[in-house]
Amino acid sequence: MTLLFAIILVTVLLFIWGKYPPDMVALGSLLALYLTGILTVPEALSGFSNATVVMIAALFIIGEGLSRTGWTAVIGRKFVKMAKNKISRLIVLVTSGSGTLSGFVSNTGTVAALLPVTIAAAWGAGTLPSKLLLPVAFGSNAGGLLTLTGSPTNIIVSDYLSDQHQVGFSFFEFSLIGVPVLLLAVLYMRVFAVRLLPDVKTNNRPVNLDEEVHKWISDFSIGENLYRLRVRSMSPMLNTPLNQWNLEKEYGVSVVRLRRRHPKPLQGVEAYVEFPEGETVMFYHDILTVKGASKDIERLTREFKLGLIPQEFQKEELKKEFINQEVGLVEVIITPKSYFVGRSFPLGQYLSGFGIQLLGINRNGKPLQDVNVTLKEGDSLIIRGSWENIDKLKSIYENLVICGSPESMSKDVDVLNARSYMALGILVLMIVLLAFKLVPGVIGVMICAALMLLTGCVPLGKVYKSIGWESVIMIGAMIPLGVALQKTGAAELISETMVSAMGNSNPLFLMAGLFLLTTMLSQTINNSATAVLMAPIAFMAATGIGVSPRPFMMAVAVSASTAYITPMGTTTNAMVMGAGGYKFTDYVKVGTPLLLLTFILTMVLIPIIWPFDT
């Protein structure tokens, strides 16, 4: 037991010091538990086979699916718009938003989904992620008390009551205390924490795709010589492939995109052909987005009896025309030794050999509008292609400079499509599976993660990159510490000492002591393990002095969710540590006042809502 306390002390001090990554500190703690003989090999590695760890990894995939299908960008922009660049208002939005969502989705799932949203919203509002990520984590912890399935601790205490032949808590009974706790967290973050949250400069600023695209449209004149033509019933193009007419050579016109006015998905006719090629067949009422000189477009329209759709392309309209979840734009600079120097390419035509479409060229600060352009060193290009092809371009062709990160830019697209609603449907399915316990929680989350992969919401090649391995490893390595506390009897010794000291006092004092003990344990060990340990102690303490166990069990559930003052207290705290650049002391400074306020609120409300009388 003495060795265990020494390991815990060293681990906490290393977390506070901050010199080593948290996951490395956790792994060191795990090794110390084994080398000192406190844990066996299976016990030391039990965290990595724990259902919670598997669930966390799967939840990262679900969060990635929501990010890649546009929901995080949409919500992030909504947050910024609603906040109107006021940091205090944005703090309220992310705290209340994460709290509400975590009442129906697991806390870790909530943070995994909102993490990229919050980072984007922070930079978009002119602040730092460190000002918002702790409110997200703390809000999700508080919001877990809104429903029975909001947190595993709720299920643990309710099930223990049922096992003891008592009436368990109903699904929304937790909201009687959960709503006030969440409102307290929101109010605290808005009034007090806004001054305590640190200013930590990080390098995780996402690319603002709106600003970049609008800049490219101006600098490269992408909207110039761009028209939309409709295939009419009398047109000779009707039901013919593009290569039959050789439009680039004969007319100097490139077909950039094709929209089907009458798509037939069941017959393989999708709504858009993003990159029309020679064999692409044109049907009645198809809309062709083409690029070419006005005189050439007029000739083409007249000879092929096409309808010209009058439209001035605005910047936002051009963005929607060229960018979506699968297709994007990027700026490329040609270096002197590049493969592309001296080669000619037509503007607007899809270059199947490269998997890209050349939309604009800027040379010496001036946009070029020639039909065919011979590239020179120093030319800046705007290319369009699938995000995957853009990402591969640099590795295939050396001496190209791609400006920005295609990976990050693809997640900043706020245009929703069918796949976006698939991702949303998968999220709803996860909520249903967890809320109604149709399958075990970890299985439900794994099913939904698998659906994200099968539907293409998360590309198979991006699965492992989407998982926050630092958080997963740290949590898996810290869980055995809870095993050690129970195995050595250390936690039980501490608990029984406190209960015996307060057993004959006022029930409120005993409940307060149990709350403080539970929250102290939950700062260092998994909150679910804390609830498992404290539930029987709280039940026996209540029945031992002849009062109802329900207020005591509810106090355990609340206090197990108040691990605000350490990064390893809850999974959500650990998940935001790296992204926010937080130190151990930041949790102590911001979390301690919230913990004390929650303690006072709980001591006032619980005896009123759940009286001590049996």
C-alpha positions as CSV (number, residue, x, y, z in Angstrom):
1,M,0.0,0.0,0.0
2,T,2.9,2.3,0.8
3,L,4.5,1.6,-2.6
4,L,1.1,2.4,-4.3
5,F,0.8,5.7,-2.6
6,A,4.4,6.5,-3.6
7,I,3.6,5.7,-7.3
8,I,0.5,7.8,-7.2
9,L,2.4,10.7,-5.8
10,V,5.2,10.5,-8.4
11,T,2.7,10.1,-11.2
12,V,0.7,13.2,-10.1
13,L,4.0,15.2,-9.7
14,L,5.1,14.2,-13.2
15,F,1.7,15.3,-14.6
16,I,2.1,18.6,-12.8
17,W,5.7,19.1,-14.0
18,G,4.5,18.7,-17.6
19,K,8.0,17.8,-19.1
20,Y,6.9,14.4,-20.4
21,P,3.8,13.6,-22.5
22,P,0.8,12.5,-20.4
23,D,0.6,9.1,-22.1
24,M,4.3,8.4,-21.4
25,V,3.8,9.3,-17.7
26,A,0.8,7.0,-17.6
27,L,2.7,4.1,-19.1
28,G,5.5,4.7,-16.6
29,S,3.0,4.4,-13.8
30,L,1.7,1.2,-15.3
31,L,5.2,-0.3,-15.4
32,A,5.9,0.8,-11.9
33,L,2.8,-1.0,-10.6
34,Y,4.0,-4.2,-12.3
35,L,7.7,-4.0,-11.3
36,T,6.8,-3.4,-7.7
37,G,4.7,-6.5,-7.7
38,I,1.4,-4.7,-7.0
39,L,-0.2,-5.9,-10.2
40,T,0.2,-9.0,-12.3
41,V,0.7,-8.8,-16.1
42,P,-3.0,-9.3,-16.9
43,E,-4.0,-6.7,-14.3
44,A,-1.4,-4.2,-15.6
45,L,-2.7,-4.6,-19.1
46,S,-6.3,-4.8,-18.2
47,G,-6.9,-1.2,-19.2
48,F,-6.1,-1.9,-22.9
49,S,-8.8,-4.6,-23.0
50,N,-11.3,-2.4,-21.1
51,A,-14.5,-1.7,-22.9
52,T,-14.2,2.0,-22.1
53,V,-10.9,2.3,-24.0
54,V,-12.3,0.5,-27.1
55,M,-15.4,2.7,-26.9
56,I,-13.2,5.8,-26.9
57,A,-11.3,4.8,-29.9
58,A,-14.5,4.0,-31.8
59,L,-16.0,7.4,-30.7
60,F,-13.0,9.2,-32.3
61,I,-14.0,7.5,-35.6
62,I,-17.6,8.7,-35.2
63,G,-16.3,12.2,-34.5
64,E,-14.1,12.0,-37.6
65,G,-17.1,11.0,-39.6
66,L,-19.1,14.0,-38.5
67,S,-16.1,16.3,-39.2
68,R,-15.4,14.9,-42.7
69,T,-19.0,15.2,-43.7
70,G,-19.3,18.9,-42.9
71,W,-21.2,18.9,-39.6
72,T,-18.3,20.2,-37.5
73,A,-17.7,23.0,-39.9
74,V,-21.4,23.9,-40.1
75,I,-21.8,23.9,-36.3
76,G,-18.5,25.8,-35.8
77,R,-19.7,28.5,-38.2
78,K,-23.1,28.6,-36.4
79,F,-21.3,29.0,-33.1
80,V,-19.2,31.9,-34.4
81,K,-22.2,33.5,-36.0
82,M,-24.3,33.2,-32.9
83,A,-21.5,34.4,-30.7
84,K,-20.8,37.5,-32.9
85,N,-17.1,37.3,-32.0
86,K,-17.9,37.7,-28.3
87,I,-15.7,35.2,-26.4
88,S,-18.0,35.1,-23.4
89,R,-21.0,34.2,-25.5
90,L,-19.0,31.6,-27.3
91,I,-18.0,30.0,-24.0
92,V,-21.7,29.8,-23.1
93,L,-22.5,28.2,-26.4
94,V,-19.8,25.5,-26.2
95,T,-20.4,24.7,-22.5
96,S,-24.2,24.4,-22.8
97,G,-23.9,22.6,-26.2
98,S,-21.5,20.0,-25.0
99,G,-23.6,19.5,-21.8
100,T,-26.8,19.0,-23.7
101,L,-25.3,16.6,-26.2
102,S,-23.6,14.6,-23.5
103,G,-26.9,13.9,-21.9
104,F,-27.7,11.6,-24.8
105,V,-24.3,10.7,-26.2
106,S,-21.4,9.6,-24.0
107,N,-19.2,12.4,-22.6
108,T,-16.2,11.1,-24.7
109,G,-18.3,10.9,-27.8
110,T,-19.5,14.5,-27.3
111,V,-16.0,15.9,-26.8
112,A,-14.6,13.8,-29.7
113,A,-17.3,15.3,-32.0
114,L,-17.0,18.9,-30.7
115,L,-13.2,19.0,-30.4
116,P,-12.6,20.1,-34.1
117,V,-15.7,22.3,-34.0
118,T,-14.5,24.2,-31.0
119,I,-11.0,24.6,-32.3
120,A,-12.3,26.0,-35.6
121,A,-14.8,28.2,-33.7
122,A,-12.1,29.6,-31.5
123,W,-9.8,30.6,-34.3
124,G,-12.8,31.9,-36.3
125,A,-13.8,34.2,-33.4
126,G,-10.3,35.5,-32.9
127,T,-9.4,33.7,-29.7
128,L,-7.4,30.6,-28.7
129,P,-8.6,27.0,-28.3
130,S,-7.4,27.0,-24.7
131,K,-10.2,29.5,-23.9
132,L,-12.9,27.1,-25.0
133,L,-11.8,23.4,-24.7
134,L,-11.9,23.2,-20.9
135,P,-15.5,24.6,-21.0
136,V,-16.3,21.8,-23.5
137,A,-14.9,19.1,-21.2
138,F,-16.4,20.4,-18.0
139,G,-19.7,21.0,-19.7
140,S,-19.8,17.5,-21.0
141,N,-19.0,16.1,-17.5
142,A,-21.9,18.2,-16.0
143,G,-24.3,17.3,-18.8
144,G,-23.7,13.6,-18.3
145,L,-26.1,14.0,-15.3
146,L,-29.0,14.9,-17.5
147,T,-30.1,11.3,-18.2
148,L,-29.6,7.7,-17.0
149,T,-27.3,6.9,-19.9
150,G,-25.5,10.2,-19.9
151,S,-22.7,8.8,-17.8
152,P,-21.7,5.2,-16.8
153,T,-21.7,6.4,-13.2
154,N,-25.4,7.0,-13.4
155,I,-26.0,3.4,-14.6
156,I,-23.8,2.0,-11.9
157,V,-25.6,3.6,-8.9
158,S,-29.0,2.9,-10.4
159,D,-28.2,-0.7,-11.0
160,Y,-26.8,-1.1,-7.5
161,L,-30.0,0.2,-6.0
162,S,-31.9,-2.4,-8.1
163,D,-29.6,-5.2,-7.0
164,Q,-30.4,-4.3,-3.4
165,H,-34.1,-4.6,-4.2
166,Q,-34.6,-0.8,-4.2
167,V,-36.2,1.3,-6.9
168,G,-33.6,2.4,-9.4
169,F,-33.5,5.9,-10.9
170,S,-35.7,6.5,-14.0
171,F,-34.2,7.7,-17.3
172,F,-34.8,11.4,-16.8
173,E,-34.7,11.5,-13.0
174,F,-31.1,12.5,-13.1
175,S,-32.1,15.7,-14.8
176,L,-33.6,17.0,-11.6
177,I,-30.1,17.6,-10.3
178,G,-28.3,17.5,-13.8
179,V,-30.0,20.6,-15.1
180,P,-29.1,22.8,-12.2
181,V,-25.5,21.4,-12.2
182,L,-25.2,22.2,-16.0
183,L,-26.7,25.7,-15.6
184,L,-24.2,26.3,-12.7
185,A,-21.3,25.2,-15.0
186,V,-22.5,27.5,-17.8
187,L,-22.9,30.5,-15.4
188,Y,-19.5,29.8,-13.8
189,M,-17.7,29.6,-17.2
190,R,-19.4,32.8,-18.3
191,V,-18.8,34.9,-15.3
192,F,-15.7,33.6,-13.6
193,A,-13.8,31.1,-15.7
194,V,-13.5,33.5,-18.6
195,R,-10.8,35.2,-16.5
196,L,-9.1,32.0,-15.3
197,L,-8.8,30.2,-18.6
198,P,-5.2,30.3,-19.9
199,D,-4.0,31.9,-23.1
200,V,-2.0,29.0,-24.7
201,K,-0.7,29.5,-28.2
202,T,-0.9,26.3,-30.2
203,N,-0.2,25.4,-33.8
204,N,-3.6,23.7,-34.5
205,R,-5.1,26.6,-36.4
206,P,-7.3,25.2,-39.2
207,V,-7.3,26.6,-42.6
208,N,-10.2,29.1,-43.2
209,L,-11.4,27.7,-46.4
210,D,-13.9,30.6,-47.0
211,E,-11.1,33.2,-46.9
212,E,-8.8,31.1,-49.1
213,V,-11.4,30.3,-51.8
214,H,-12.5,33.9,-52.0
215,K,-8.9,35.0,-52.3
216,W,-8.3,32.5,-55.1
217,I,-11.4,33.6,-57.0
218,S,-10.1,37.2,-57.0
219,D,-6.4,36.5,-57.7
220,F,-6.9,33.9,-60.4
221,S,-10.2,35.3,-62.0
222,I,-11.7,31.8,-61.7
223,G,-15.2,33.2,-62.3
224,E,-14.1,34.8,-65.6
225,N,-15.3,33.1,-68.8
226,L,-17.4,30.7,-66.8
227,Y,-20.9,29.9,-68.1
228,R,-23.8,27.4,-67.6
229,L,-25.4,25.7,-70.6
230,R,-28.5,23.6,-70.7
231,V,-28.9,20.6,-73.1
232,R,-32.2,21.1,-74.9
233,S,-34.4,18.5,-76.5
234,M,-33.4,19.6,-80.1
235,S,-29.7,19.7,-79.3
236,P,-27.5,17.2,-81.3
237,M,-25.6,16.7,-78.1
238,L,-28.5,14.9,-76.5
239,N,-27.6,11.3,-75.5
240,T,-24.1,11.6,-76.9
241,P,-20.7,11.4,-75.2
242,L,-18.5,14.5,-74.9
243,N,-15.6,13.1,-76.9
244,Q,-17.9,13.0,-80.0
245,W,-17.7,16.7,-80.3
246,N,-14.1,17.6,-79.4
247,L,-15.1,20.8,-77.7
248,E,-11.6,21.8,-76.4
249,K,-10.0,21.6,-79.9
250,E,-12.8,22.8,-82.1
251,Y,-14.4,25.4,-79.9
252,G,-11.8,26.2,-77.2
253,V,-14.3,25.3,-74.5
254,S,-13.7,23.0,-71.5
255,V,-16.6,21.3,-69.6
256,V,-15.8,21.8,-65.9
257,R,-18.8,20.1,-64.3
258,L,-22.1,18.5,-65.3
259,R,-25.3,18.6,-63.3
260,R,-28.0,16.1,-64.0
261,R,-31.4,17.7,-63.9
262,H,-33.0,14.2,-63.7
263,P,-30.7,12.0,-61.7
264,K,-31.5,8.3,-61.4
265,P,-29.3,6.9,-58.6
266,L,-30.8,3.4,-58.9
267,Q,-29.6,3.4,-62.5
268,G,-26.2,4.7,-61.7
269,V,-27.0,8.3,-62.9
270,E,-25.8,10.6,-60.0
271,A,-26.8,14.2,-59.6
272,Y,-23.4,15.5,-60.5
273,V,-20.5,14.5,-62.7
274,E,-17.7,16.4,-61.0
275,F,-15.1,15.7,-63.7
276,P,-16.7,15.1,-67.1
277,E,-14.5,13.0,-69.4
278,G,-14.8,12.0,-73.0
279,E,-17.2,9.1,-72.4
280,T,-19.6,11.2,-70.3
281,V,-23.0,11.1,-71.9
282,M,-25.2,14.2,-71.9
283,F,-28.9,13.8,-71.2
284,Y,-32.0,16.0,-71.6
285,H,-31.9,19.1,-69.3
286,D,-28.3,18.5,-68.1
287,I,-26.6,21.7,-67.0
288,L,-23.0,22.0,-68.2
289,T,-20.6,24.4,-66.4
290,V,-18.1,25.4,-69.1
291,K,-15.1,27.7,-69.4
292,G,-14.2,29.6,-72.6
293,A,-14.2,32.9,-74.3
294,S,-17.6,34.6,-74.7
295,K,-17.5,34.4,-78.5
296,D,-16.7,30.7,-78.4
297,I,-19.6,30.1,-76.0
298,E,-21.9,32.1,-78.2
299,R,-20.9,30.0,-81.2
300,L,-21.3,26.7,-79.3
301,T,-24.7,27.7,-78.0
302,R,-25.9,28.6,-81.5
303,E,-24.6,25.5,-83.3
304,F,-25.6,23.0,-80.7
305,K,-28.9,24.6,-79.8
306,L,-28.0,24.9,-76.2
307,G,-29.7,27.1,-73.6
308,L,-27.6,29.7,-72.0
309,I,-28.4,30.2,-68.3
310,P,-27.8,33.9,-67.5
311,Q,-26.0,34.0,-64.1
312,E,-23.3,36.1,-62.6
313,F,-21.1,33.8,-60.5
314,Q,-20.7,35.2,-57.0
315,K,-17.8,34.1,-54.7
316,E,-20.1,32.0,-52.5
317,E,-21.8,30.5,-55.6
318,L,-18.4,29.6,-57.1
319,K,-17.4,27.9,-53.8
320,K,-20.4,25.7,-53.9
321,E,-19.8,24.9,-57.6
322,F,-16.3,23.7,-57.0
323,I,-16.0,22.4,-53.5
324,N,-17.8,19.7,-51.5
325,Q,-16.9,16.8,-49.2
326,E,-15.3,14.8,-52.0
327,V,-13.8,17.5,-54.2
328,G,-11.7,20.5,-53.3
329,L,-9.4,23.3,-54.5
330,V,-5.8,24.0,-53.6
331,E,-3.1,26.4,-54.7
332,V,0.1,24.9,-56.1
333,I,3.4,26.7,-56.9
334,I,5.6,25.3,-59.7
335,T,9.3,25.1,-58.7
336,P,12.2,25.3,-61.3
337,K,12.8,21.6,-61.5
338,S,9.1,20.6,-61.6
339,Y,7.8,18.0,-64.1
340,F,5.2,20.6,-65.2
341,V,7.6,23.3,-66.4
342,G,7.4,23.8,-70.2
343,R,4.2,21.6,-70.5
344,S,1.0,23.0,-71.9
345,F,-2.4,22.5,-70.2
346,P,-5.9,23.6,-71.1
347,L,-7.8,25.7,-68.5
348,G,-10.9,23.9,-67.1
349,Q,-10.2,20.5,-68.7
350,Y,-9.9,17.4,-66.5
351,L,-6.5,15.9,-66.7
352,S,-7.2,12.3,-66.1
353,G,-3.5,11.3,-66.0
354,F,-3.1,13.6,-63.0
355,G,-6.6,13.2,-61.5
356,I,-6.9,17.0,-61.4
357,Q,-8.6,19.9,-63.2
358,L,-6.7,23.2,-63.8
359,L,-9.0,26.1,-63.1
360,G,-6.7,29.1,-62.8
361,I,-3.1,30.3,-63.4
362,N,-1.4,33.4,-61.9
363,R,1.9,34.6,-63.3
364,N,3.8,37.5,-61.9
365,G,0.7,38.6,-60.0
366,K,-1.6,38.5,-63.1
367,P,-4.2,35.9,-63.9
368,L,-4.0,34.2,-67.3
369,Q,-7.0,33.4,-69.4
370,D,-5.5,31.7,-72.4
371,V,-7.1,28.5,-73.5
372,N,-3.9,26.6,-73.4
373,V,-1.1,27.7,-71.1
374,T,2.5,26.6,-71.1
375,L,3.7,26.5,-67.5
376,K,6.8,28.3,-66.2
377,E,8.6,28.2,-62.9
378,G,7.0,30.4,-60.3
379,D,3.5,30.0,-61.8
380,S,0.8,29.6,-59.2
381,L,-2.0,27.2,-60.1
382,I,-5.5,26.6,-58.7
383,I,-6.2,22.9,-59.2
384,R,-9.4,21.1,-58.5
385,G,-9.7,17.4,-57.8
386,S,-10.7,14.8,-55.2
387,W,-9.2,15.6,-51.8
388,E,-7.5,12.2,-52.1
389,N,-5.8,13.0,-55.4
390,I,-4.8,16.4,-54.2
391,D,-3.2,14.9,-51.2
392,K,-1.3,12.4,-53.3
393,L,-0.1,14.9,-55.9
394,K,3.0,16.1,-54.0
395,S,4.2,12.5,-53.3
396,I,3.8,11.5,-57.0
397,Y,5.3,14.7,-58.5
398,E,8.3,16.2,-56.8
399,N,9.1,19.9,-56.8
400,L,5.6,21.1,-56.3
401,V,4.6,23.3,-53.4
402,I,1.1,22.8,-52.1
403,C,-0.1,25.7,-50.1
404,G,-2.0,24.6,-47.0
405,S,-3.0,21.2,-45.9
406,P,-5.6,19.4,-48.0
407,E,-6.4,17.1,-45.1
408,S,-7.3,20.1,-42.9
409,M,-9.1,22.0,-45.6
410,S,-11.3,19.0,-46.5
411,K,-12.7,19.2,-42.9
412,D,-13.5,22.8,-43.2
413,V,-16.1,22.3,-46.0
414,D,-19.5,23.4,-44.7
415,V,-21.5,22.1,-47.7
416,L,-23.7,19.2,-46.6
417,N,-24.5,16.3,-49.0
418,A,-26.2,12.9,-48.8
419,R,-23.2,11.4,-47.0
420,S,-23.5,14.2,-44.3
421,Y,-27.0,13.0,-43.5
422,M,-25.8,9.4,-43.4
423,A,-23.3,10.5,-40.7
424,L,-26.1,12.3,-38.8
425,G,-28.3,9.2,-39.1
426,I,-25.5,7.1,-37.6
427,L,-25.1,9.5,-34.7
428,V,-28.9,9.3,-34.1
429,L,-28.6,5.5,-34.3
430,M,-25.9,5.5,-31.6
431,I,-28.1,7.6,-29.4
432,V,-31.0,5.2,-29.8
433,L,-28.8,2.1,-29.2
434,L,-27.3,3.7,-26.0
435,A,-30.5,5.2,-24.7
436,F,-32.6,2.0,-25.0
437,K,-29.8,-0.4,-24.2
438,L,-30.5,-2.5,-27.3
439,V,-26.9,-3.7,-27.3
440,P,-24.0,-3.2,-24.9
441,G,-22.7,0.3,-25.1
442,V,-19.3,-0.6,-26.5
443,I,-20.9,-2.8,-29.2
444,G,-23.4,0.0,-30.1
445,V,-20.6,2.5,-30.6
446,M,-18.5,0.0,-32.5
447,I,-21.4,-0.7,-34.8
448,C,-21.8,3.0,-35.6
449,A,-18.1,3.4,-36.1
450,A,-18.2,0.5,-38.6
451,L,-21.1,2.2,-40.4
452,M,-19.0,5.4,-40.7
453,L,-16.4,3.3,-42.5
454,L,-18.9,1.3,-44.7
455,T,-20.7,4.4,-45.8
456,G,-17.5,6.2,-46.7
457,C,-18.0,9.0,-44.1
458,V,-14.5,8.1,-42.9
459,P,-12.1,6.8,-45.6
460,L,-10.5,3.5,-44.7
461,G,-7.1,4.9,-45.2
462,K,-7.8,7.6,-42.6
463,V,-9.1,5.4,-39.8
464,Y,-6.0,5.2,-37.6
465,K,-5.1,8.8,-38.2
466,S,-8.5,9.8,-36.8
467,I,-8.0,8.2,-33.4
468,G,-6.4,10.3,-30.7
469,W,-3.9,7.7,-29.6
470,E,-2.4,9.9,-26.9
471,S,-5.7,10.0,-25.1
472,V,-6.4,6.3,-25.7
473,I,-3.0,5.1,-24.4
474,M,-3.1,7.4,-21.4
475,I,-6.6,6.2,-20.3
476,G,-5.7,2.5,-20.9
477,A,-2.5,2.9,-18.9
478,M,-4.3,4.7,-16.0
479,I,-7.2,2.3,-15.5
480,P,-4.9,-0.3,-13.8
481,L,-4.3,2.3,-11.1
482,G,-7.9,1.9,-10.0
483,V,-7.4,-1.9,-10.0
484,A,-4.4,-1.4,-7.7
485,L,-6.3,0.9,-5.3
486,Q,-9.0,-1.8,-4.9
487,K,-6.6,-4.7,-4.9
488,T,-4.4,-3.4,-2.1
489,G,-7.4,-2.2,0.0
490,A,-6.1,1.4,0.0
491,A,-9.4,2.9,-1.3
492,E,-11.5,0.7,1.0
493,L,-9.3,1.7,4.0
494,I,-9.7,5.4,3.3
495,S,-13.5,5.0,2.7
496,E,-14.1,3.0,5.9
497,T,-12.1,5.4,8.0
498,M,-14.2,8.4,6.9
499,V,-17.5,6.5,7.2
500,S,-16.7,5.4,10.7
501,A,-15.7,8.9,11.7
502,M,-19.0,10.4,10.5
503,G,-21.4,7.4,10.9
504,N,-23.3,8.8,13.8
505,S,-23.5,12.4,12.7
506,N,-26.2,14.3,10.8
507,P,-27.0,12.5,7.4
508,L,-26.1,15.7,5.6
509,F,-22.6,15.7,7.0
510,L,-22.2,12.0,6.2
511,M,-23.4,12.6,2.6
512,A,-21.0,15.6,2.4
513,G,-18.1,13.4,3.5
514,L,-19.0,10.7,0.9
515,F,-19.2,13.4,-1.8
516,L,-15.8,14.8,-1.0
517,L,-14.2,11.3,-0.8
518,T,-15.8,10.3,-4.1
519,T,-14.7,13.4,-5.9
520,M,-11.2,13.0,-4.4
521,L,-10.9,9.4,-5.7
522,S,-12.3,10.4,-9.1
523,Q,-9.5,12.9,-9.6
524,T,-7.0,10.1,-9.9
525,I,-8.9,7.0,-11.0
526,N,-11.6,6.3,-13.6
527,N,-14.9,7.7,-12.5
528,S,-16.7,4.5,-13.3
529,A,-14.3,2.6,-11.0
530,T,-14.9,5.2,-8.3
531,A,-18.7,4.8,-8.6
532,V,-18.3,1.0,-8.4
533,L,-16.2,1.4,-5.3
534,M,-18.3,4.0,-3.5
535,A,-21.8,2.8,-4.4
536,P,-21.8,-0.1,-1.8
537,I,-20.2,2.1,0.8
538,A,-22.8,4.8,0.4
539,F,-25.6,2.3,0.5
540,M,-24.3,0.7,3.7
541,A,-23.7,4.0,5.3
542,A,-27.2,5.2,4.6
543,T,-28.9,2.0,5.8
544,G,-26.6,1.8,8.8
545,I,-28.0,5.1,10.2
546,G,-31.5,4.3,9.1
547,V,-32.0,6.8,6.2
548,S,-33.0,6.4,2.5
549,P,-30.0,5.4,0.4
550,R,-31.3,7.3,-2.7
551,P,-29.9,10.7,-1.8
552,F,-26.5,9.1,-1.0
553,M,-26.4,7.2,-4.3
554,M,-27.3,10.3,-6.2
555,A,-24.5,12.2,-4.4
556,V,-22.1,9.5,-5.5
557,A,-23.2,9.8,-9.1
558,V,-22.8,13.6,-9.0
559,S,-19.5,13.6,-7.2
560,A,-18.0,11.0,-9.5
561,S,-18.7,13.4,-12.4
562,T,-16.9,16.3,-10.8
563,A,-13.3,15.3,-11.7
564,Y,-12.5,18.9,-12.7
565,I,-9.1,19.4,-11.1
566,T,-6.9,16.8,-12.9
567,P,-6.4,15.9,-16.5
568,M,-6.6,12.2,-15.8
569,G,-9.9,12.6,-13.8
570,T,-12.1,11.9,-16.7
571,T,-11.6,10.9,-20.3
572,T,-12.9,14.2,-21.5
573,N,-10.3,16.1,-19.5
574,A,-7.6,14.1,-21.0
575,M,-8.9,14.5,-24.6
576,V,-8.7,18.3,-24.5
577,M,-5.3,18.5,-22.8
578,G,-3.1,18.2,-25.9
579,A,-5.4,20.2,-28.2
580,G,-5.6,23.1,-25.7
581,G,-2.0,23.0,-24.7
582,Y,-3.1,22.8,-21.0
583,K,-0.9,22.1,-18.0
584,F,-1.9,20.3,-14.9
585,T,-2.2,23.6,-13.0
586,D,-4.7,24.9,-15.4
587,Y,-7.2,22.2,-14.4
588,V,-6.6,23.0,-10.7
589,K,-7.1,26.8,-11.2
590,V,-10.2,26.5,-13.3
591,G,-11.8,23.3,-11.9
592,T,-11.4,23.9,-8.1
593,P,-14.0,26.7,-7.8
594,L,-16.5,24.8,-10.0
595,L,-16.0,21.7,-7.9
596,L,-16.7,23.7,-4.7
597,L,-19.8,25.4,-6.2
598,T,-21.1,22.0,-7.4
599,F,-20.6,20.6,-3.9
600,I,-22.6,23.4,-2.3
601,L,-25.4,23.1,-4.9
602,T,-25.6,19.4,-4.5
603,M,-25.8,19.5,-0.7
604,V,-28.7,22.0,-0.9
605,L,-30.7,20.3,-3.6
606,I,-30.4,16.6,-3.1
607,P,-32.0,16.4,0.3
608,I,-34.9,18.5,-1.0
609,I,-35.4,16.3,-4.2
610,W,-34.6,13.0,-2.5
611,P,-35.4,13.3,1.2
612,F,-33.4,11.3,3.8
613,D,-36.6,9.9,5.2
614,T,-37.0,6.2,4.2
